[in-house]
Amino acid sequence: MHLELLLAMLRNPASTGALLPSSRTLANAMASAATGADLIVELGAGTGPVTNALLTKLPGVPLIAVELQASLAHRLQHRYPAIDVRQSSAKQVVDGLIDRPGKIVLVSSLPFRSLPRHVATETAHSLCRFLAHDQGRKLVQFTYQPRAPFAAPRHLRWKRTAIVWRNTPPAGIWELRVES
């Protein structure tokens, strides 16, 4: 798995964002934050550590795993044939689900700080539109920085819910949702 991520990083460093997969501790914390969802959409599924934690901790909850890089998406589909793996941008998938009802949780490992600025901006705007469409939705995002992953409009609020020290490097878990 480490080699697959390293190769993906070499092919496209801006969209990969990490040399090592998320630790089991971080993956489990991300999955725990999605409890109660009717549908989970994992953005930037990569080599699958968060995918695995989501399937283990939340069996029976439909999961859409989104991965832009073809080699990683194919690997995920082979490893988890029962889930809906989409080789696509996060923006395309989220925009296509905007009218879907139910409590939808976006679980994101997207590297907002290393993505090209226009891609990060378009993706963040799409995620914010999606969240604002229904108050039952939220985004769970991790970041290696001590601040929120990206700026959000006033009607949405970031809250750091955890710091996972048992990850290389340590990561903060943040949730974004409509301010109540």
N, C-alpha and C positions, 0 to 999 in steps of 0.2 A: 504494500500500500504506500509506503514511503517513496519507493522508486516511481510509482505511477504519479504521485503528486509532484515529485521533483521534475519529471518529464513534462508534465502540464505546465509547471512554472517556467521551464526553459522555453516551451513553445509560446506561451502567452503570459508573461509575468504580471501584467496589469490586471488581468481578470482572475488570476489564481490567488495572489495575495499572501500565501503562506508556503513555507517549505515543509512543514510538518502537519499531519492531520490533527484535528481537534482531539484533545485527550478524552478518555472515557468519562472523566469527571465533568468536563465542560459539556460534552454531548448529553450526559444524563441531566445536567442542570437545564440545558436548553429544552429537552424533552419534558421535564417536569413543569416548565413554564407554559407548556401548551395544553396542560390538563384542562378538560372541559370542552375542548373543541369538537365541532361537528365535522370539520374538515381541516386538515393541516396542509399547508403549502410550504414545502421546504425550498428555499431559494439558495442557490450555490451549494448544491449537495456534495460536490467534490467526490471524494473517495468513499463516502458513506458512513463515517462514524456517527453523525447526528441522525442519519436515516435509520441506522441500526437501533439507536437508543429510542427513537420515536416509535418504531415498530415493537420494541420490547416493552416500553413503558405504557404505550397507548394502543394495545392490540384492538383491532376492530374499528379504529378511527380511519376513515379514508385518508390516504396520503398521496399528494402529487409532489414528486421530487423534480426540481428544475435544475438543469446543469447545462451551461452554454457550450462547454468543450465536448466535442463528439466522443473522444476516447473515454472520458470519464462518464458521460451519459450511457454509453454502451456497456461499460463495466457495471454500472449501477443496475441497468436493466437485466443483465445476465445474473448478477448476484441476487437481485430481488425481483423475480419475474412477475410477482403478483401485484406490484405497485405500478402506478401511472408515472413513468419517467418521461419527462419532456425535455428534449434538447432544444432549448430556446432561451431567449433573454427573459429575465425576471419580469421586465416591463410588459412584454407580450402576453405572458401567462396571466399576470395580475390584471391587466386591462381586460382580458377575456373572461375573467371571473367576477368582474365588478358587480353584476346584477344577481349573482348566485346568492340565495338566501342561506341563513344559518350562521352559527358562530364559527367564523373562519379565523384561524391563527396562522399568520405568516411567521415561519421560523427561518431566520436569515443568517447565513454565514458569508454574505456578500462583502467583499473588501472595499467598502466605499472610499476609503482614503487612498487606495492605489488605483482605482478605476480611472480612466480618462474623465476629466471634469464633466464634459457634456453627458457622458453615459451615467455618471453618478448623479448628476442633477436630474436628468430625465427619469431615472429609476426612482429616486427619492420622491419626486413629484407624483409619479404613478402610485407609489405605495401610500402616500398621504391622501390622494384622491380615493383610493380603495378603502382606507380606514375611515375616512369621513363619510362614506356612503352608508355605513351601518355601525351603530355604537357597540355592537357585540363583537367587533373585530379588534385584533391587536397584532402588533409586530413585535416579535422577540428577536433581538439582534445582539450579537456579541461584538466587542471591539477590544483592541489592545490599548487604546488610548483612554486616559482618565476622563474623557468628556463624551457627550452624546455623539453617536455615529454621524449624524448630519443635522442641520438646522431644520426645525419643523415649524409649520405655520402655527399661529396663536391658538387655534381651536384644537390642536393636538398637543399632548404633553409627554415628554420623555421622563422616565423614572428608572434609575439604576436599581436593579433588584438583587444583584449578587456580584461578588468578585470571586473568580475561580483561580485560586493560587496554584492548584495542581494542573497547570497547563503551561506549555512553553510557547510564547511568553504568557504570563498571567493575563486573564481576560475578564472584562466586565460584561455582565449581561444587563441589557437595557430593554425596557418595554415602552412602546409608543402606542397611544390610544387617544380617542376623543376625550377631551377634558370634561369631567362631569361636575 
